[in-house]
């Protein structure tokens, strides 16, 4: 299983989707880190700061 949701579904455990404004970015590949840096830069610094 690759996630808690997959385990719950496999065992018939009910789940709910809860709307939220939370960024849940999984960093697996080098490109993911670049995306994370851009998102953080824009969120925390308004995009006006280099790395």
PDBQT receptor file of N, H, CA, C and O in Angstrom, charges set to zero:
ATOM      1  N   UNK A   1       0.845  -1.174   0.000  1.00  0.00    +0.000 N 
ATOM      2  CA  UNK A   1       0.000   0.000   0.000  1.00  0.00    +0.000 C 
ATOM      3  C   UNK A   1       0.898   1.247   0.000  1.00  0.00    +0.000 C 
ATOM      4  O   UNK A   1       1.966   1.268   0.610  1.00  0.00    +0.000 OA
ATOM      5  N   UNK A   2       0.436   2.259  -0.689  1.00  0.00    +0.000 N 
ATOM      6  H   UNK A   2      -0.432   2.242  -1.185  1.00  0.00    +0.000 HD
ATOM      7  CA  UNK A   2       1.241   3.477  -0.803  1.00  0.00    +0.000 C 
ATOM      8  C   UNK A   2       0.718   4.645   0.011  1.00  0.00    +0.000 C 
ATOM      9  O   UNK A   2       1.356   5.697   0.052  1.00  0.00    +0.000 OA
ATOM     10  N   UNK A   3      -0.432   4.485   0.661  1.00  0.00    +0.000 N 
ATOM     11  H   UNK A   3      -0.950   3.630   0.627  1.00  0.00    +0.000 HD
ATOM     12  CA  UNK A   3      -0.956   5.589   1.455  1.00  0.00    +0.000 C 
ATOM     13  C   UNK A   3      -1.904   5.070   2.523  1.00  0.00    +0.000 C 
ATOM     14  O   UNK A   3      -2.404   3.949   2.442  1.00  0.00    +0.000 OA
ATOM     15  N   UNK A   4      -2.140   5.905   3.521  1.00  0.00    +0.000 N 
ATOM     16  H   UNK A   4      -1.734   6.816   3.587  1.00  0.00    +0.000 HD
ATOM     17  CA  UNK A   4      -3.097   5.553   4.568  1.00  0.00    +0.000 C 
ATOM     18  C   UNK A   4      -4.494   5.396   3.971  1.00  0.00    +0.000 C 
ATOM     19  O   UNK A   4      -5.269   4.548   4.414  1.00  0.00    +0.000 OA
ATOM     20  N   UNK A   5      -4.816   6.217   2.960  1.00  0.00    +0.000 N 
ATOM     21  H   UNK A   5      -4.186   6.906   2.600  1.00  0.00    +0.000 HD
ATOM     22  CA  UNK A   5      -6.117   6.116   2.312  1.00  0.00    +0.000 C 
ATOM     23  C   UNK A   5      -6.295   4.779   1.615  1.00  0.00    +0.000 C 
ATOM     24  O   UNK A   5      -7.376   4.193   1.673  1.00  0.00    +0.000 OA
ATOM     25  N   UNK A   6      -5.258   4.288   0.960  1.00  0.00    +0.000 N 
ATOM     26  H   UNK A   6      -4.379   4.764   0.913  1.00  0.00    +0.000 HD
ATOM     27  CA  UNK A   6      -5.332   2.993   0.287  1.00  0.00    +0.000 C 
ATOM     28  C   UNK A   6      -5.545   1.869   1.294  1.00  0.00    +0.000 C 
ATOM     29  O   UNK A   6      -6.300   0.932   1.031  1.00  0.00    +0.000 OA
ATOM     30  N   UNK A   7      -4.892   1.956   2.429  1.00  0.00    +0.000 N 
ATOM     31  H   UNK A   7      -4.278   2.716   2.642  1.00  0.00    +0.000 HD
ATOM     32  CA  UNK A   7      -5.061   0.941   3.475  1.00  0.00    +0.000 C 
ATOM     33  C   UNK A   7      -6.486   0.962   4.003  1.00  0.00    +0.000 C 
ATOM     34  O   UNK A   7      -7.102  -0.090   4.173  1.00  0.00    +0.000 OA
ATOM     35  N   UNK A   8      -7.015   2.158   4.265  1.00  0.00    +0.000 N 
ATOM     36  H   UNK A   8      -6.514   3.013   4.127  1.00  0.00    +0.000 HD
ATOM     37  CA  UNK A   8      -8.388   2.281   4.768  1.00  0.00    +0.000 C 
ATOM     38  C   UNK A   8      -9.379   1.706   3.770  1.00  0.00    +0.000 C 
ATOM     39  O   UNK A   8     -10.273   0.949   4.148  1.00  0.00    +0.000 OA
ATOM     40  N   UNK A   9      -9.228   2.057   2.504  1.00  0.00    +0.000 N 
ATOM     41  H   UNK A   9      -8.501   2.671   2.197  1.00  0.00    +0.000 HD
ATOM     42  CA  UNK A   9     -10.142   1.542   1.486  1.00  0.00    +0.000 C 
ATOM     43  C   UNK A   9     -10.067   0.023   1.377  1.00  0.00    +0.000 C 
ATOM     44  O   UNK A   9     -11.094  -0.641   1.240  1.00  0.00    +0.000 OA
ATOM     45  N   UNK A  10      -8.876  -0.520   1.435  1.00  0.00    +0.000 N 
ATOM     46  H   UNK A  10      -8.042   0.019   1.547  1.00  0.00    +0.000 HD
ATOM     47  CA  UNK A  10      -8.703  -1.970   1.331  1.00  0.00    +0.000 C 
ATOM     48  C   UNK A  10      -9.372  -2.715   2.477  1.00  0.00    +0.000 C 
ATOM     49  O   UNK A  10      -9.742  -3.880   2.328  1.00  0.00    +0.000 OA
ATOM     50  N   UNK A  11      -9.530  -2.051   3.622  1.00  0.00    +0.000 N 
ATOM     51  H   UNK A  11      -9.229  -1.105   3.743  1.00  0.00    +0.000 HD
ATOM     52  CA  UNK A  11     -10.123  -2.684   4.796  1.00  0.00    +0.000 C 
ATOM     53  C   UNK A  11     -11.537  -2.190   5.088  1.00  0.00    +0.000 C 
ATOM     54  O   UNK A  11     -12.085  -2.457   6.157  1.00  0.00    +0.000 OA
ATOM     55  N   UNK A  12     -12.122  -1.472   4.138  1.00  0.00    +0.000 N 
ATOM     56  H   UNK A  12     -11.677  -1.255   3.269  1.00  0.00    +0.000 HD
ATOM     57  CA  UNK A  12     -13.496  -1.022   4.292  1.00  0.00    +0.000 C 
ATOM     58  C   UNK A  12     -13.692   0.046   5.354  1.00  0.00    +0.000 C 
ATOM     59  O   UNK A  12     -14.801   0.215   5.860  1.00  0.00    +0.000 OA
ATOM     60  N   UNK A  13     -12.651   0.758   5.694  1.00  0.00    +0.000 N 
ATOM     61  H   UNK A  13     -11.749   0.621   5.283  1.00  0.00    +0.000 HD
ATOM     62  CA  UNK A  13     -12.745   1.816   6.700  1.00  0.00    +0.000 C 
ATOM     63  C   UNK A  13     -13.231   3.090   6.003  1.00  0.00    +0.000 C 
ATOM     64  O   UNK A  13     -12.606   3.543   5.045  1.00  0.00    +0.000 OA
ATOM     65  N   UNK A  14     -14.342   3.675   6.475  1.00  0.00    +0.000 N 
ATOM     66  H   UNK A  14     -14.851   3.307   7.253  1.00  0.00    +0.000 HD
ATOM     67  CA  UNK A  14     -14.855   4.880   5.809  1.00  0.00    +0.000 C 
ATOM     68  C   UNK A  14     -13.925   6.072   5.993  1.00  0.00    +0.000 C 
ATOM     69  O   UNK A  14     -13.268   6.226   7.022  1.00  0.00    +0.000 OA
ATOM     70  N   UNK A  15     -13.893   6.913   4.959  1.00  0.00    +0.000 N 
ATOM     71  H   UNK A  15     -14.427   6.789   4.123  1.00  0.00    +0.000 HD
ATOM     72  CA  UNK A  15     -13.076   8.124   5.007  1.00  0.00    +0.000 C 
ATOM     73  C   UNK A  15     -13.937   9.315   4.612  1.00  0.00    +0.000 C 
ATOM     74  O   UNK A  15     -14.978   9.154   3.975  1.00  0.00    +0.000 OA
ATOM     75  N   UNK A  16     -13.500  10.505   4.992  1.00  0.00    +0.000 N 
ATOM     76  H   UNK A  16     -12.655  10.636   5.509  1.00  0.00    +0.000 HD
ATOM     77  CA  UNK A  16     -14.146  11.747   4.604  1.00  0.00    +0.000 C 
ATOM     78  C   UNK A  16     -13.095  12.665   3.991  1.00  0.00    +0.000 C 
ATOM     79  O   UNK A  16     -11.929  12.651   4.387  1.00  0.00    +0.000 OA
ATOM     80  N   UNK A  17     -13.523  13.452   3.031  1.00  0.00    +0.000 N 
ATOM     81  H   UNK A  17     -14.469  13.463   2.710  1.00  0.00    +0.000 HD
ATOM     82  CA  UNK A  17     -12.661  14.479   2.466  1.00  0.00    +0.000 C 
ATOM     83  C   UNK A  17     -12.964  15.773   3.199  1.00  0.00    +0.000 C 
ATOM     84  O   UNK A  17     -14.111  16.219   3.239  1.00  0.00    +0.000 OA
ATOM     85  N   UNK A  18     -11.951  16.365   3.768  1.00  0.00    +0.000 N 
ATOM     86  H   UNK A  18     -11.020  16.003   3.735  1.00  0.00    +0.000 HD
ATOM     87  CA  UNK A  18     -12.092  17.606   4.521  1.00  0.00    +0.000 C 
ATOM     88  C   UNK A  18     -11.427  18.723   3.714  1.00  0.00    +0.000 C 
ATOM     89  O   UNK A  18     -10.208  18.720   3.541  1.00  0.00    +0.000 OA
ATOM     90  N   UNK A  19     -12.222  19.679   3.219  1.00  0.00    +0.000 N 
ATOM     91  H   UNK A  19     -13.212  19.682   3.359  1.00  0.00    +0.000 HD
ATOM     92  CA  UNK A  19     -11.621  20.783   2.454  1.00  0.00    +0.000 C 
ATOM     93  C   UNK A  19     -10.706  21.625   3.351  1.00  0.00    +0.000 C 
ATOM     94  O   UNK A  19     -11.055  21.944   4.488  1.00  0.00    +0.000 OA
ATOM     95  N   UNK A  20      -9.558  21.970   2.830  1.00  0.00    +0.000 N 
ATOM     96  H   UNK A  20      -9.275  21.711   1.906  1.00  0.00    +0.000 HD
ATOM     97  CA  UNK A  20      -8.612  22.787   3.581  1.00  0.00    +0.000 C 
ATOM     98  C   UNK A  20      -7.682  23.493   2.609  1.00  0.00    +0.000 C 
ATOM     99  O   UNK A  20      -7.545  23.078   1.459  1.00  0.00    +0.000 OA
ATOM    100  N   UNK A  21      -7.057  24.539   3.063  1.00  0.00    +0.000 N 
ATOM    101  H   UNK A  21      -7.169  24.876   3.998  1.00  0.00    +0.000 HD
ATOM    102  CA  UNK A  21      -6.067  25.241   2.256  1.00  0.00    +0.000 C 
ATOM    103  C   UNK A  21      -4.675  24.897   2.764  1.00  0.00    +0.000 C 
ATOM    104  O   UNK A  21      -3.929  25.769   3.209  1.00  0.00    +0.000 OA
ATOM    105  N   UNK A  22      -4.345  23.642   2.693  1.00  0.00    +0.000 N 
ATOM    106  H   UNK A  22      -4.952  22.934   2.331  1.00  0.00    +0.000 HD
ATOM    107  CA  UNK A  22      -3.055  23.162   3.169  1.00  0.00    +0.000 C 
ATOM    108  C   UNK A  22      -2.284  22.613   1.978  1.00  0.00    +0.000 C 
ATOM    109  O   UNK A  22      -2.805  21.797   1.218  1.00  0.00    +0.000 OA
ATOM    110  N   UNK A  23      -1.068  23.052   1.819  1.00  0.00    +0.000 N 
ATOM    111  H   UNK A  23      -0.645  23.715   2.436  1.00  0.00    +0.000 HD
ATOM    112  CA  UNK A  23      -0.215  22.536   0.767  1.00  0.00    +0.000 C 
ATOM    113  C   UNK A  23       0.437  21.252   1.267  1.00  0.00    +0.000 C 
ATOM    114  O   UNK A  23       1.179  21.263   2.249  1.00  0.00    +0.000 OA
ATOM    115  N   UNK A  24       0.158  20.161   0.593  1.00  0.00    +0.000 N 
ATOM    116  H   UNK A  24      -0.444  20.152  -0.205  1.00  0.00    +0.000 HD
ATOM    117  CA  UNK A  24       0.712  18.879   0.983  1.00  0.00    +0.000 C 
ATOM    118  C   UNK A  24       1.556  18.368  -0.176  1.00  0.00    +0.000 C 
ATOM    119  O   UNK A  24       1.125  17.506  -0.942  1.00  0.00    +0.000 OA
ATOM    120  N   UNK A  25       2.744  18.902  -0.292  1.00  0.00    +0.000 N 
ATOM    121  H   UNK A  25       3.094  19.603   0.330  1.00  0.00    +0.000 HD
ATOM    122  CA  UNK A  25       3.629  18.578  -1.401  1.00  0.00    +0.000 C 
ATOM    123  C   UNK A  25       4.629  17.518  -0.964  1.00  0.00    +0.000 C 
ATOM    124  O   UNK A  25       5.343  17.686   0.025  1.00  0.00    +0.000 OA
ATOM    125  N   UNK A  26       4.667  16.433  -1.709  1.00  0.00    +0.000 N 
ATOM    126  H   UNK A  26       4.087  16.296  -2.512  1.00  0.00    +0.000 HD
ATOM    127  CA  UNK A  26       5.616  15.369  -1.421  1.00  0.00    +0.000 C 
ATOM    128  C   UNK A  26       6.850  15.584  -2.297  1.00  0.00    +0.000 C 
ATOM    129  O   UNK A  26       6.743  15.658  -3.521  1.00  0.00    +0.000 OA
ATOM    130  N   UNK A  27       7.996  15.682  -1.678  1.00  0.00    +0.000 N 
ATOM    131  H   UNK A  27       8.083  15.622  -0.684  1.00  0.00    +0.000 HD
ATOM    132  CA  UNK A  27       9.232  15.896  -2.426  1.00  0.00    +0.000 C 
ATOM    133  C   UNK A  27       9.903  14.544  -2.643  1.00  0.00    +0.000 C 
ATOM    134  O   UNK A  27      10.434  13.933  -1.716  1.00  0.00    +0.000 OA
ATOM    135  N   UNK A  28       9.862  14.094  -3.902  1.00  0.00    +0.000 N 
ATOM    136  H   UNK A  28       9.431  14.590  -4.656  1.00  0.00    +0.000 HD
ATOM    137  CA  UNK A  28      10.416  12.798  -4.261  1.00  0.00    +0.000 C 
ATOM    138  C   UNK A  28      11.540  12.932  -5.283  1.00  0.00    +0.000 C 
ATOM    139  O   UNK A  28      12.550  12.231  -5.216  1.00  0.00    +0.000 OA
ATOM    140  N   UNK A  29      11.344  13.840  -6.223  1.00  0.00    +0.000 N 
ATOM    141  H   UNK A  29      10.524  14.409  -6.277  1.00  0.00    +0.000 HD
ATOM    142  CA  UNK A  29      12.285  14.011  -7.324  1.00  0.00    +0.000 C 
ATOM    143  C   UNK A  29      12.876  15.420  -7.284  1.00  0.00    +0.000 C 
ATOM    144  O   UNK A  29      12.292  16.311  -6.667  1.00  0.00    +0.000 OA
ATOM    145  N   UNK A  30      14.019  15.637  -7.926  1.00  0.00    +0.000 N 
ATOM    146  H   UNK A  30      14.494  14.913  -8.427  1.00  0.00    +0.000 HD
ATOM    147  CA  UNK A  30      14.634  16.969  -7.915  1.00  0.00    +0.000 C 
ATOM    148  C   UNK A  30      13.680  18.072  -8.388  1.00  0.00    +0.000 C 
ATOM    149  O   UNK A  30      13.706  19.177  -7.848  1.00  0.00    +0.000 OA
ATOM    150  N   UNK A  31      12.853  17.791  -9.374  1.00  0.00    +0.000 N 
ATOM    151  H   UNK A  31      12.832  16.893  -9.813  1.00  0.00    +0.000 HD
ATOM    152  CA  UNK A  31      11.892  18.779  -9.854  1.00  0.00    +0.000 C 
ATOM    153  C   UNK A  31      10.880  19.172  -8.791  1.00  0.00    +0.000 C 
ATOM    154  O   UNK A  31      10.396  20.304  -8.778  1.00  0.00    +0.000 OA
ATOM    155  N   UNK A  32      10.557  18.233  -7.892  1.00  0.00    +0.000 N 
ATOM    156  H   UNK A  32      10.950  17.314  -7.903  1.00  0.00    +0.000 HD
ATOM    157  CA  UNK A  32       9.635  18.524  -6.791  1.00  0.00    +0.000 C 
ATOM    158  C   UNK A  32      10.230  19.571  -5.859  1.00  0.00    +0.000 C 
ATOM    159  O   UNK A  32       9.506  20.429  -5.354  1.00  0.00    +0.000 OA
ATOM    160  N   UNK A  33      11.529  19.514  -5.625  1.00  0.00    +0.000 N 
ATOM    161  H   UNK A  33      12.118  18.817  -6.035  1.00  0.00    +0.000 HD
ATOM    162  CA  UNK A  33      12.191  20.478  -4.752  1.00  0.00    +0.000 C 
ATOM    163  C   UNK A  33      12.173  21.861  -5.390  1.00  0.00    +0.000 C 
ATOM    164  O   UNK A  33      11.998  22.863  -4.697  1.00  0.00    +0.000 OA
ATOM    165  N   UNK A  34      12.353  21.921  -6.701  1.00  0.00    +0.000 N 
ATOM    166  H   UNK A  34      12.495  21.107  -7.265  1.00  0.00    +0.000 HD
ATOM    167  CA  UNK A  34      12.309  23.206  -7.396  1.00  0.00    +0.000 C 
ATOM    168  C   UNK A  34      10.909  23.814  -7.297  1.00  0.00    +0.000 C 
ATOM    169  O   UNK A  34      10.767  25.019  -7.090  1.00  0.00    +0.000 OA
ATOM    170  N   UNK A  35       9.879  22.983  -7.445  1.00  0.00    +0.000 N 
ATOM    171  H   UNK A  35       9.994  22.004  -7.614  1.00  0.00    +0.000 HD
ATOM    172  CA  UNK A  35       8.506  23.463  -7.295  1.00  0.00    +0.000 C 
ATOM    173  C   UNK A  35       8.265  23.959  -5.876  1.00  0.00    +0.000 C 
ATOM    174  O   UNK A  35       7.646  25.004  -5.678  1.00  0.00    +0.000 OA
ATOM    175  N   UNK A  36       8.755  23.210  -4.882  1.00  0.00    +0.000 N 
ATOM    176  H   UNK A  36       9.259  22.361  -5.043  1.00  0.00    +0.000 HD
ATOM    177  CA  UNK A  36       8.620  23.607  -3.485  1.00  0.00    +0.000 C 
ATOM    178  C   UNK A  36       9.256  24.970  -3.232  1.00  0.00    +0.000 C 
ATOM    179  O   UNK A  36       8.669  25.820  -2.563  1.00  0.00    +0.000 OA
ATOM    180  N   UNK A  37      10.452  25.173  -3.767  1.00  0.00    +0.000 N 
ATOM    181  H   UNK A  37      10.929  24.483  -4.311  1.00  0.00    +0.000 HD
ATOM    182  CA  UNK A  37      11.150  26.452  -3.589  1.00  0.00    +0.000 C 
ATOM    183  C   UNK A  37      10.347  27.597  -4.191  1.00  0.00    +0.000 C 
ATOM    184  O   UNK A  37      10.221  28.659  -3.581  1.00  0.00    +0.000 OA
ATOM    185  N   UNK A  38       9.803  27.382  -5.390  1.00  0.00    +0.000 N 
ATOM    186  H   UNK A  38       9.906  26.519  -5.885  1.00  0.00    +0.000 HD
ATOM    187  CA  UNK A  38       9.006  28.427  -6.035  1.00  0.00    +0.000 C 
ATOM    188  C   UNK A  38       7.748  28.729  -5.229  1.00  0.00    +0.000 C 
ATOM    189  O   UNK A  38       7.405  29.893  -5.025  1.00  0.00    +0.000 OA
ATOM    190  N   UNK A  39       7.067  27.697  -4.776  1.00  0.00    +0.000 N 
ATOM    191  H   UNK A  39       7.345  26.751  -4.942  1.00  0.00    +0.000 HD
ATOM    192  CA  UNK A  39       5.851  27.899  -3.996  1.00  0.00    +0.000 C 
ATOM    193  C   UNK A  39       6.136  28.635  -2.688  1.00  0.00    +0.000 C 
ATOM    194  O   UNK A  39       5.406  29.553  -2.317  1.00  0.00    +0.000 OA
ATOM    195  N   UNK A  40       7.190  28.233  -1.998  1.00  0.00    +0.000 N 
ATOM    196  H   UNK A  40       7.783  27.487  -2.299  1.00  0.00    +0.000 HD
ATOM    197  CA  UNK A  40       7.545  28.885  -0.732  1.00  0.00    +0.000 C 
ATOM    198  C   UNK A  40       7.961  30.323  -0.966  1.00  0.00    +0.000 C 
ATOM    199  O   UNK A  40       7.573  31.216  -0.211  1.00  0.00    +0.000 OA
ATOM    200  N   UNK A  41       8.742  30.552  -1.999  1.00  0.00    +0.000 N 
ATOM    201  H   UNK A  41       9.057  29.827  -2.611  1.00  0.00    +0.000 HD
ATOM    202  CA  UNK A  41       9.176  31.909  -2.313  1.00  0.00    +0.000 C 
ATOM    203  C   UNK A  41       7.964  32.804  -2.566  1.00  0.00    +0.000 C 
ATOM    204  O   UNK A  41       7.891  33.919  -2.049  1.00  0.00    +0.000 OA
ATOM    205  N   UNK A  42       7.025  32.315  -3.356  1.00  0.00    +0.000 N 
ATOM    206  H   UNK A  42       7.085  31.410  -3.775  1.00  0.00    +0.000 HD
ATOM    207  CA  UNK A  42       5.830  33.109  -3.658  1.00  0.00    +0.000 C 
ATOM    208  C   UNK A  42       4.946  33.288  -2.427  1.00  0.00    +0.000 C 
ATOM    209  O   UNK A  42       4.384  34.364  -2.226  1.00  0.00    +0.000 OA
ATOM    210  N   UNK A  43       4.817  32.271  -1.619  1.00  0.00    +0.000 N 
ATOM    211  H   UNK A  43       5.274  31.396  -1.783  1.00  0.00    +0.000 HD
ATOM    212  CA  UNK A  43       3.936  32.337  -0.446  1.00  0.00    +0.000 C 
ATOM    213  C   UNK A  43       4.503  33.241   0.648  1.00  0.00    +0.000 C 
ATOM    214  O   UNK A  43       3.805  34.113   1.166  1.00  0.00    +0.000 OA
ATOM    215  N   UNK A  44       5.767  33.025   0.992  1.00  0.00    +0.000 N 
ATOM    216  H   UNK A  44       6.334  32.317   0.570  1.00  0.00    +0.000 HD
ATOM    217  CA  UNK A  44       6.360  33.745   2.115  1.00  0.00    +0.000 C 
ATOM    218  C   UNK A  44       6.953  35.099   1.751  1.00  0.00    +0.000 C 
ATOM    219  O   UNK A  44       6.993  36.008   2.580  1.00  0.00    +0.000 OA
ATOM    220  N   UNK A  45       7.417  35.233   0.497  1.00  0.00    +0.000 N 
ATOM    221  H   UNK A  45       7.384  34.494  -0.176  1.00  0.00    +0.000 HD
ATOM    222  CA  UNK A  45       8.139  36.451   0.137  1.00  0.00    +0.000 C 
ATOM    223  C   UNK A  45       7.519  37.174  -1.050  1.00  0.00    +0.000 C 
ATOM    224  O   UNK A  45       8.122  38.103  -1.587  1.00  0.00    +0.000 OA
ATOM    225  N   UNK A  46       6.343  36.770  -1.461  1.00  0.00    +0.000 N 
ATOM    226  H   UNK A  46       5.853  36.016  -1.024  1.00  0.00    +0.000 HD
ATOM    227  CA  UNK A  46       5.689  37.438  -2.576  1.00  0.00    +0.000 C 
ATOM    228  C   UNK A  46       6.405  37.285  -3.899  1.00  0.00    +0.000 C 
ATOM    229  O   UNK A  46       6.160  38.048  -4.834  1.00  0.00    +0.000 OA
ATOM    230  N   UNK A  47       7.294  36.300  -3.987  1.00  0.00    +0.000 N 
ATOM    231  H   UNK A  47       7.493  35.680  -3.228  1.00  0.00    +0.000 HD
ATOM    232  CA  UNK A  47       8.015  36.050  -5.230  1.00  0.00    +0.000 C 
ATOM    233  C   UNK A  47       9.136  37.016  -5.504  1.00  0.00    +0.000 C 
ATOM    234  O   UNK A  47       9.694  37.008  -6.601  1.00  0.00    +0.000 OA
ATOM    235  N   UNK A  48       9.492  37.858  -4.534  1.00  0.00    +0.000 N 
ATOM    236  H   UNK A  48       9.039  37.864  -3.642  1.00  0.00    +0.000 HD
ATOM    237  CA  UNK A  48      10.507  38.891  -4.752  1.00  0.00    +0.000 C 
ATOM    238  C   UNK A  48      11.874  38.532  -4.194  1.00  0.00    +0.000 C 
ATOM    239  O   UNK A  48      12.726  39.407  -4.037  1.00  0.00    +0.000 OA
ATOM    240  N   UNK A  49      12.091  37.282  -3.898  1.00  0.00    +0.000 N 
ATOM    241  H   UNK A  49      11.399  36.571  -4.025  1.00  0.00    +0.000 HD
ATOM    242  CA  UNK A  49      13.370  36.904  -3.281  1.00  0.00    +0.000 C 
ATOM    243  C   UNK A  49      13.952  35.726  -4.052  1.00  0.00    +0.000 C 
ATOM    244  O   UNK A  49      13.227  34.811  -4.441  1.00  0.00    +0.000 OA
ATOM    245  N   UNK A  50      15.242  35.754  -4.265  1.00  0.00    +0.000 N 
ATOM    246  H   UNK A  50      15.831  36.497  -3.949  1.00  0.00    +0.000 HD
ATOM    247  CA  UNK A  50      15.934  34.650  -4.920  1.00  0.00    +0.000 C 
ATOM    248  C   UNK A  50      16.184  33.549  -3.900  1.00  0.00    +0.000 C 
ATOM    249  O   UNK A  50      16.512  33.833  -2.748  1.00  0.00    +0.000 OA
ATOM    250  N   UNK A  51      16.028  32.275  -4.322  1.00  0.00    +0.000 N 
ATOM    251  H   UNK A  51      15.761  32.045  -5.258  1.00  0.00    +0.000 HD
ATOM    252  CA  UNK A  51      16.267  31.077  -3.479  1.00  0.00    +0.000 C 
ATOM    253  C   UNK A  51      16.480  31.482  -2.073  1.00  0.00    +0.000 C 
ATOM    254  O   UNK A  51      16.696  30.630  -1.211  1.00  0.00    +0.000 OA
TER     255      UNK A  51
